Amino acid sequence: MTGFNDERLQQLRSALYQILQEHPEGMREFDLMAALSAHAGVAYHVRVRGDMLSLFQSHFLLFHCLYRLRDELRCAGEFDLDIHCLSIQLLDYQNPGSNYLGLSDSLREYYLDLSHLTEASADGVADLLDKFWGRYAQQDEHTEALEVFGLTAPVEYSDVRARYRRLVMDHHPDRGGSTSQIQLINESFSCLKRYYSD
């Protein structure tokens, strides 16, 4: 995706602001992308099939503009902007103090750095997706292992170890427990050990 400059980015932010004002209930990312593509006078196109690099670029440009728009709205004290893939919504502005704009927000910092857009490659996007799904799967595995232990996050590793010892004692085959249950407990503990050692 090429040809973006300050004027084009300002046009995109203006169009986003107008679209979001027309949808006070908020919009999903994909719906907002479609509305922006259809907006008159705005050069924004989304290719959603087969070309992950183009889709990433469209996504990145949208979120870059959303974060800049949010900063502008907050500075003006007009609105706030809630930014999530599942719901992007204008909110009433509430002045939470002078540090509001200075708060650290790693996603904002990522999307405001246009080098992530200009230097994106198909291989780089594939690597980002692999890392994302790897973290997602690891988090899902972690949650399931905690459920086996009857625990919910956040929990300390010392609590996990103590619960493991208790479960092994309660479910050991020599004490009337089942082999399959003790295997599940051991697999869950292995998963949790990896999680806490990372």
DRENMI-539761 format. One line per field, with one value per residue (C-alpha): residue number from 1; residue in one letter; x, z negated, y. Coordinates in pm, whole numbers, always signed. Layout:
! DRENMI-539761
pos = c(NUM, ...)
code = c(A, ...)
east = c(X, ...)
up = c(Z, ...)
north = c(Y, ...)
//
This chain:
! DRENMI-539761
pos = c(1, 2, 3, 4, 5, 6, 7, 8, 9, 10, 11, 12, 13, 14, 15, 16, 17, 18, 19, 20, 21, 22, 23, 24, 25, 26, 27, 28, 29, 30, 31, 32, 33, 34, 35, 36, 37, 38, 39, 40, 41, 42, 43, 44, 45, 46, 47, 48, 49, 50, 51, 52, 53, 54, 55, 56, 57, 58, 59, 60, 61, 62, 63, 64, 65, 66, 67, 68, 69, 70, 71, 72, 73, 74, 75, 76, 77, 78, 79, 80, 81, 82, 83, 84, 85, 86, 87, 88, 89, 90, 91, 92, 93, 94, 95, 96, 97, 98, 99, 100, 101, 102, 103, 104, 105, 106, 107, 108, 109, 110, 111, 112, 113, 114, 115, 116, 117, 118, 119, 120, 121, 122, 123, 124, 125, 126, 127, 128, 129, 130, 131, 132, 133, 134, 135, 136, 137, 138, 139, 140, 141, 142, 143, 144, 145, 146, 147, 148, 149, 150, 151, 152, 153, 154, 155, 156, 157, 158, 159, 160, 161, 162, 163, 164, 165, 166, 167, 168, 169, 170, 171, 172, 173, 174, 175, 176, 177, 178, 179, 180, 181, 182, 183, 184, 185, 186, 187, 188, 189, 190, 191, 192, 193, 194, 195, 196, 197, 198)
code = c(M, T, G, F, N, D, E, R, L, Q, Q, L, R, S, A, L, Y, Q, I, L, Q, E, H, P, E, G, M, R, E, F, D, L, M, A, A, L, S, A, H, A, G, V, A, Y, H, V, R, V, R, G, D, M, L, S, L, F, Q, S, H, F, L, L, F, H, C, L, Y, R, L, R, D, E, L, R, C, A, G, E, F, D, L, D, I, H, C, L, S, I, Q, L, L, D, Y, Q, N, P, G, S, N, Y, L, G, L, S, D, S, L, R, E, Y, Y, L, D, L, S, H, L, T, E, A, S, A, D, G, V, A, D, L, L, D, K, F, W, G, R, Y, A, Q, Q, D, E, H, T, E, A, L, E, V, F, G, L, T, A, P, V, E, Y, S, D, V, R, A, R, Y, R, R, L, V, M, D, H, H, P, D, R, G, G, S, T, S, Q, I, Q, L, I, N, E, S, F, S, C, L, K, R, Y, Y, S, D)
east = c(+0, +163, +74, -20, +76, -45, -328, -452, -426, -626, -895, -915, -944, -1218, -1409, -1369, -1500, -1804, -1876, -1843, -2074, -2331, -2296, -2309, -2357, -2006, -1880, -1672, -1339, -1445, -1767, -1570, -1324, -1614, -1776, -1445, -1391, -1735, -1692, -1687, -1359, -1145, -873, -903, -947, -955, -860, -975, -914, -578, -350, -254, -6, -273, -518, -253, -178, -547, -583, -270, -369, -715, -575, -308, -582, -802, -526, -441, -809, -845, -552, -705, -1047, -901, -688, -993, -1196, -1476, -1500, -1302, -1263, -1280, -1065, -1107, -1146, -1493, -1617, -1487, -1702, -1709, -1763, -1844, -1526, -1439, -1134, -944, -652, -347, -164, -433, -242, +87, -26, +178, -20, +189, -75, -101, +278, +289, +21, +153, +491, +438, +758, +554, +340, +611, +845, +578, +640, +437, +685, +679, +298, +296, +545, +330, +24, +214, +332, -17, -181, +101, +39, -336, -302, -63, -308, -593, -379, -289, -656, -750, -466, -577, -932, -802, -643, -962, -779, -840, -587, -415, -245, +108, +325, +356, -24, -2, +266, +66, -251, -56, +71, -280, -433, -164, -231, -609, -606, -308, -400, -251, -511, -809, -766, -760, -456, -622, -692, -333, -207, -429, -300, +63, +7, -160, +126, +381, +189, +178, +551, +626, +395, +554, +911, +861)
up = c(+0, +113, +160, -192, -313, -579, -359, -278, -642, -746, -488, -626, -984, -883, -705, -1006, -1240, -1019, -988, -1362, -1435, -1208, -1406, -1776, -1868, -1737, -1452, -1404, -1231, -909, -886, -943, -671, -429, -517, -471, -132, -19, -152, +128, +190, -21, +127, -90, +50, -121, +36, -194, +1, +49, -5, -372, -313, -158, -434, -700, -531, -524, -889, -992, -809, -968, -1320, -1262, -1173, -1463, -1720, -1575, -1568, -1930, -2031, -1842, -2001, -2349, -2307, -2189, -2481, -2239, -2248, -2337, -2110, -2223, -1984, -1964, -1664, -1780, -1857, -1760, -1916, -1992, -2363, -2564, -2673, -3040, -3157, -3367, -3448, -3291, -3237, -3006, -2682, -2840, -2947, -2797, -2537, -2343, -2071, -2015, -1992, -1743, -1513, -1523, -1393, -1016, -958, -1051, -746, -503, -591, -599, -381, -311, -514, -800, -813, -809, -1097, -1295, -1247, -1350, -1668, -1744, -1703, -1902, -2195, -2160, -2167, -2462, -2655, -2577, -2690, -3010, -3090, -3033, -3256, -3534, -3501, -3555, -3876, -3977, -3964, -3779, -3675, -3815, -4030, -4167, -4068, -4435, -4440, -4125, -4282, -4604, -4411, -4195, -4505, -4652, -4324, -4280, -4632, -4579, -4235, -4249, -4121, -4437, -4636, -4419, -4155, -3781, -3555, -3299, -3562, -3691, -3331, -3275, -3598, -3495, -3144, -3290, -3533, -3250, -3058, -3362, -3431, -3075, -3116, -3442, -3321, -3010)
north = c(+0, +319, +683, +778, +1124, +1366, +1493, +1142, +1037, +1345, +1258, +906, +1034, +1278, +1002, +771, +1039, +1094, +721, +664, +958, +791, +464, +559, +192, +123, -92, -404, -358, -528, -324, -5, -106, -166, +169, +348, +180, +297, +652, +911, +1085, +852, +632, +322, -27, -363, -694, -969, -1287, -1451, -1154, -1134, -851, -625, -711, -635, -302, -210, -310, -122, +197, +186, +143, +408, +655, +543, +599, +938, +1031, +923, +1144, +1441, +1390, +1358, +1670, +1864, +1726, +1631, +1254, +948, +650, +289, +86, -293, -523, -628, -278, +64, +332, +701, +763, +1070, +1242, +1219, +1408, +1152, +1383, +1537, +1206, +1065, +1115, +1020, +674, +392, +200, -50, -101, +274, +300, +12, +155, +510, +391, +395, +198, -113, -37, +67, -220, -492, -797, -1109, -1318, -1069, -1073, -1455, -1453, -1206, -1427, -1740, -1568, -1440, -1781, -1944, -1707, -1758, -2137, -2118, -1900, -2142, -2438, -2250, -2183, -2547, -2668, -2433, -2568, -2923, -2795, -2611, -2277, -1952, -1690, -1500, -1759, -1797, -2091, -2192, -2237, -2451, -2673, -2714, -2797, -3048, -3234, -3249, -3375, -3642, -3766, -3767, -3932, -4168, -4519, -4675, -4481, -4573, -4302, -4359, -4374, -4147, -3879, -3884, -3857, -3553, -3395, -3458, -3319, -3010, -2962, -2990, -2722, -2493, -2543, -2429, -2130, -2014, -2073, -1851)
//
